[in-house]
Amino acid sequence: MTLKSHSKRNKSGRKQIKFIALYRKIHRITGLYLLLFLLVISITGLMLGWKKHSGGLLLPETKAGTSSNLSEWLPLDSLQNLAVKYLHDSISPALSSELDRIDIRPDKGLVKFIFKKHYTDLQLDAATGKLLHAGKRHSDMIENIHDGSILDKFAGTSNGQIKLFYTSTMGIALLLFTLTGFLIWYGTGKK
């Protein structure tokens, strides 16, 4: 090996060491500042993945109504009025009746009413209007924590600005974390 090629290799090795040191610094700082957020996202992500297999703990199991024949169902506005009545009579008259969504399950003969401000889930038999289940949808709250929209609820923002900032920051951070981790691994594995 000539002196010139040895010097060129040393220069290239030093440059590689500088880049790896930079990648480690970015990786370490990103991890340090976002440790709590990454922990929350990973735990809530696991919980959301398991929600349908939690035995009703995270997501209430869907019950079955008496008829899947839509012509036998009560009108939707009547079912909504019954849901609000059940909410106020059976759970609490102080709870808001503002709906987040109505989940219609024709195959189960069921209509679910999910309320906006308190994660309550009421399942009604679509043909009889009978209350089949009343409970909390913990999975909705976990999803709001996971994607940061719970901060918008607390702050009262109208357009999901905090969620957008949070998901953008966490997405970029996770991308940086993955990229710098790979570059550190790849750079230290080269001889």
N, C-alpha and C positions, 0 to 999 in steps of 0.2 A: 504494500500500500504506500502510495506516495504521500509526501507531506501535504501537498495541495488537496488531495481527496480526503485526507484525515481532517484537515482544517474545515473543509466544506461540510463534512459529516457532523463535526462538533457544533458548527454554527446552526445546522438544521436541528440537531438534538436540543440545543439551548432554546431555539425558537419554539420547539414542540413543548418543552418544559414550561415556558412562559404561557403558552396557550392553555395548557392543562391547569396551571395555577389560576389563570383567569376563569376558566370553566368551573373550577372548584369553588372559587370565591362567589361567583354568581349562584352556583348551586347551593352553597352554604347560606348565603344571605336570603335567597328566595325561600329556602326551607325554614330558616329561623323566623322570618316575618310572617310566613303563612302557615306555620305548623298547626295552630289551633283550627284555622279554617279548613286545612286539608284533612285534619282529624275528623271534624264535624261532617265534611262532605263524604268521607269514606264510611263512617259509621251510619249516617243516614242513608247512603246509597245501599249499603248492605241490608238495612232494615226495609227499604223499599223493594229490594229484590226478593225479600222473603215475605212481604205483606200478605200475599194470597195463601201462604203456607204457615201462617202464624196461629191457626186455630181460632180466628176471630179476634185476636188480641190487637192487631194493628189495623185490620180492615174487617168490618163486620161481614160475616158470611151472608151470602144472598139467600133469602128464603124463597119459598114458592107460593104463588097465589093459587086460586081455585080454577082459573080458566085462562088459557092462552088465546082464546077466541076474542079478537078485538071488538066484535059487535056486542059482546056481553059486558064490556067494560063500562064503568062509570065515566062521565065526561071528565076531562083533565082538570077543569076549574073546580069541579066538585071534590075531586081527590086532593087538590091543593088546599081547599078550604078545610077538609078533614085533617090534613097533615098539620096545618097551623093550629087547629083546635087540639089535636093530640099533643103538639109541642107545648102549648100553653097550659093544658089541663094535666098532662102526665109528667112533664119535665119541669117547666118553670114559666109562669106568666110574664116574667121580666125579659125573657129571651127574645131577640129580634126575629121576626118572621121573614126577613129578607132572604130570598133564595139565591143560592149560588148556581145550582143546576137541578134539573129533573132528569133522572136516569130511568128510561123506560125499557123494561125487559119483557118483550112480548112472549118469548119462549117460556118464561117463568110465571107469566100472569101477574107481574109485579111492577110497581112504580116506586122509585126511591126519590126522596126529597132531601137534598143536601143544602144546608143553610150556610150562608156566607160568613157570618161573624163568629160562629161558635162550633163549627165542625160537627154539628149534629146530623145524624143520618136516620131518617124515618122510612121504613119500608111498609108500603100498603098493598094489600090485595087489590088489584086493579078492578076486579068484578064486584067485590063486596064493600071495599073501602075499609076493611078491618086492618088494624095496626098489627103487623107481623113482627116488627122489630124496631126498637128505638135504642140508639147508642151513639157513641162518639166514633168518628172516623179519624183515628190517630194517624193513619197513613197520610191524610191530607195535611195535617200539621207538620209531619215529618218531611213531606215534600216541600212545604213552604220554607222550612228551615234549610233543607238541602239546596234549594235554588235561590235563597236569599229574599224571596218575596215576603217573608214574615216581617222583614225590616220595613218594607213598604207599608204593610198593614199598621205597624206601630207608629210610623212617621206620618201616615195618612197621605202619602204621595199618590197622585192620581194615575200616573202612566207607567208605573213600574221602573222608575229611574234608578232606584237603589238596586233592584234585581239586575238590571242591565249592567250597571257598573260592577256589581259583585260577580256576576257570571263571566263578564269580560275579563276582569282581573284574575279570577281563579282559572279560567281557561288558558289565558296567556301564561300564567305562572306554572300551570301543570305542563304546558308545552315546553317552556323554558327548563323546567325541572327534568323532564324526560330527555330533552335534547342535550343539556349539559351533562346529565348522568351518562348518556350514551357516549358522548365525546370524551369524558373522563375514562370510561371503561375502554374505549377504543384506543385512546392515546397512550394509556399505560400498558396496553397489551402488545403494542408494537415494539419490535426490537431493532 
